[in-house]
Amino acid sequence: MSQLDLRLPDGSTLSVERGTTALQIAQSIGPRLAQAAVAAKLNDQLLDLTRPLTDGGEFRLLTFADEEGREVYWHSTAHIMAAAVVRLFPGTKPTIGPPIEDGFYYDFDAAEPFTEEDLTRIEDEMRKIIAADEVFVREEVSREEARRIFAEQGNEYKVELIDDIEEGEKISLYRTGDFVDLCMGPHLPSTGRVKAVKLLNVAGAYWRGDEHNKMLQRIYAVSYPSAKELEAYLERVEEAKRRDHRRLARELDLFSFHEEAGPGLVYYHPNGAILRQLICDFATREHLRRGYQIVCTPHLVRSAVWKTSGHIEKDYPMYFTEIEGQQYGIKPMNCPGHILIYKSRTRSYRDLPIRFFELGTVYRHERSGVLHGLLRVRGFTQDDAHIFCEPEQLQDEIIGVLDFARYMLGVFGFEDYEVNLSTRPEHRLGSDEIWDLAEGALAGALQAAGVEYRIDPGEGVFYGPKIDVKLRDALGRKWQGPTIQCDFNLAERFDLTYVGRDGLPHRPVMVHRVVLAGIERFLGAYIEHVAGAFPVWLAPVQARILPIADRHNGYARRLLGELRSRDFRIELDDSSATLNHKIREAELAKIPYMLIVGDREAEGGQVAVRSRDEGDLGPMAFDDFLSRLAQENQPPRR
């Protein structure tokens, strides 16, 4: 047998015989690694541990600690779940079961809805399959054979997936016991590698995400290599439920949705509205400090503009209306409006860069099935800006936006994030040469700024590639954050020019960017990040005054007037409830400070201060509390 040279992550080279499996390599290194390994990666291709190696190259073993390793682990467990469901509920049709960020799901076409009792039965059946340690067997078959197998099962969903596979692409099946599934793999060597599993819940899901297709039943689940890791995950899930921004919105009276008025449309209550306004005001001030100019554009724009921009051509999810025989589009983006302002007069190279900023409300026709609190809505406001610059200014402008985004996230306590460079999608505007320029500009700026990033192939928008920042919250969950898009296309489509140093017209480059994530999405993530306990400078109510008895109400009202005259956001609880009840209500409202006033405080011009974060601070001169509150009423300096 000929030898294969494998380059390991530590830079060393391992020579093995052709046909050796990754599992055999892991066993030769040590039994602990052999048990921990879940798959292998050879030259960017994921492989089953039991698949014979036929080529040399860059090689590494993956464990559950690796993101790709977790995906293999969870995808394998999804197959086990599908096998259990088919055993327990004959006639049920499994469709797709991918890994997701925290576990996996599988969609089923079942005769009856799954109940909580059904989930328990499925989980028990999965444990039997795991205990049997059934081997995952990979088979490559022809398109005709694959169609025959699933057609005989009456599974039209798998047949549709097979028909969508490109000609010439390999089709593989995986068998565990008597269950067979269409899958590219890879999978664990056997079902016994799964040690702990938990089915979480059932939800409805349209086939392929299309609301015109049949509604399927989606079972969400998760698995881990040990019961201890699973228990820790379930504790995080419970904490995530406590932090759910929709739950906190009800408890803190922040916002609501009203089905009778239309799904995905946010109604901000006084507490939510002031929180939102404070964030918007801060964002506006920071933009002005960085040389942005504020603009404001209409919500309605004639459809001819959206044809020029390419939104109609690309079937963007827009709303349309007709006025006096003319079709108008309700804006899903602010960029055409900023472009029209740019075109309103002749621009010179001396004017560039021009940075237009707008807190612009836009509307997109999101499917009702994907709406999710503030995180996925139909009407939302973007902290939107468009930079028009010369090509030689582009890198510095992108670096400036990266720095701005880093600053903004830090102010709100998001210190941990990852950066992706999302490249050209399959359906896009413009030539490959233009896309090469745009992708190169973004990559060059990231490298010049010293920002680590990874490539996210095909995830750019139709008019340009983008930098996507995924921020991590207090529970380690990832959220969509700032985006920076480099666009050579719209300047061409709208015939944008500036007069260059040579007196001739030249094309500017456009940078589209948000440095939060859009106000609604950012608010949803931020509420969960801080669990509704907003810092003083953002708290809708910064302090609540709690008089001990009715005779203290007059002093409490004087304090209220003094604090409000200094623009602090203060409430007075002068109800007849007991002091303990008042304290409990303020704690549930997550108000930063409680100011308790009784005889001693009224006589000495004091307040007894109770802090949400630090507990009982004791008596304090009122002027000293004013100084403390004024200091905390400022955004943290970065």
HELIX and SHEET records of a PDB file:
HELIX    1   1 ALA A   22  ILE A   29  1                                   8    
HELIX    2   2 PRO A   31  ALA A   36  1                                   6    
HELIX    3   3 GLU A   67  LEU A   88  1                                  22    
HELIX    4   4 GLU A  116  ALA A  131  1                                  16    
HELIX    5   5 ARG A  143  GLU A  152  1                                  10    
HELIX    6   6 GLU A  156  ASP A  164  1                                   9    
HELIX    7   7 THR A  191  ARG A  193  5                                   3    
HELIX    8   8 TRP A  207  GLY A  209  5                                   3    
HELIX    9   9 ALA A  227  ARG A  243  1                                  17    
HELIX   10  10 HIS A  245  LEU A  252  1                                   8    
HELIX   11  11 GLU A  259  ALA A  261  5                                   3    
HELIX   12  12 PRO A  270  ARG A  289  1                                  20    
HELIX   13  13 SER A  303  SER A  309  1                                   7    
HELIX   14  14 CYS A  335  TYR A  342  1                                   8    
HELIX   15  15 TYR A  349  ASP A  351  5                                   3    
HELIX   16  16 SER A  368  VAL A  370  5                                   3    
HELIX   17  17 PRO A  391  GLN A  393  5                                   3    
HELIX   18  18 LEU A  394  VAL A  411  1                                  18    
HELIX   19  19 ASP A  432  ALA A  448  1                                  17    
HELIX   20  20 ASN A  489  ARG A  493  1                                   5    
HELIX   21  21 ILE A  519  HIS A  529  1                                  11    
HELIX   22  22 ASP A  550  HIS A  552  5                                   3    
HELIX   23  23 ASN A  553  SER A  565  1                                  13    
HELIX   24  24 LEU A  579  LEU A  588  1                                  10    
HELIX   25  25 ASP A  599  GLY A  604  1                                   6    
HELIX   26  26 PHE A  622  GLU A  632  1                                  11    
SHEET    1   A 5 THR A  13  GLU A  17  0                                        
SHEET    2   A 5 GLN A   3  ARG A   7 -1                                        
SHEET    3   A 5 GLY A  57  THR A  63  1                                        
SHEET    4   A 5 ALA A  37  LEU A  42 -1                                        
SHEET    5   A 5 GLN A  45  LEU A  47 -1                                        
SHEET    1   B 3 LYS A  93  PRO A  94  0                                        
SHEET    2   B 3 GLY A 103  ASP A 109 -1                                        
SHEET    3   B 3 PRO A  99  ILE A 100 -1                                        
SHEET    1   C 4 LYS A  93  PRO A  94  0                                        
SHEET    2   C 4 GLY A 103  ASP A 109 -1                                        
SHEET    3   C 4 MET A 215  TYR A 224 -1                                        
SHEET    4   C 4 ALA A 196  TYR A 206 -1                                        
SHEET    1   D 3 VAL A 137  VAL A 141  0                                        
SHEET    2   D 3 ILE A 171  THR A 176 -1                                        
SHEET    3   D 3 PHE A 179  LEU A 182 -1                                        
SHEET    1   E 2 PHE A 255  PHE A 257  0                                        
SHEET    2   E 2 VAL A 266  TYR A 268 -1                                        
SHEET    1   F 8 GLN A 293  ILE A 294  0                                        
SHEET    2   F 8 ILE A 354  TYR A 363  1                                        
SHEET    3   F 8 GLY A 379  CYS A 389 -1                                        
SHEET    4   F 8 VAL A 509  VAL A 514 -1                                        
SHEET    5   F 8 LYS A 478  ASP A 487 -1                                        
SHEET    6   F 8 LYS A 466  ARG A 472 -1                                        
SHEET    7   F 8 TYR A 417  SER A 422 -1                                        
SHEET    8   F 8 ARG A 454  ASP A 456  1                                        
SHEET    1   G 3 LEU A 300  ARG A 302  0                                        
SHEET    2   G 3 GLN A 326  ILE A 330 -1                                        
SHEET    3   G 3 TYR A 319  ILE A 323 -1                                        
SHEET    1   H 2 TYR A 498  VAL A 499  0                                        
SHEET    2   H 2 PRO A 505  HIS A 506 -1                                        
SHEET    1   I 5 ILE A 570  LEU A 572  0                                        
SHEET    2   I 5 ALA A 543  PRO A 547  1                                        
SHEET    3   I 5 TYR A 593  VAL A 597  1                                        
SHEET    4   I 5 GLN A 606  SER A 611 -1                                        
SHEET    5   I 5 GLY A 615  ALA A 621 -1                                        
END                                                                             
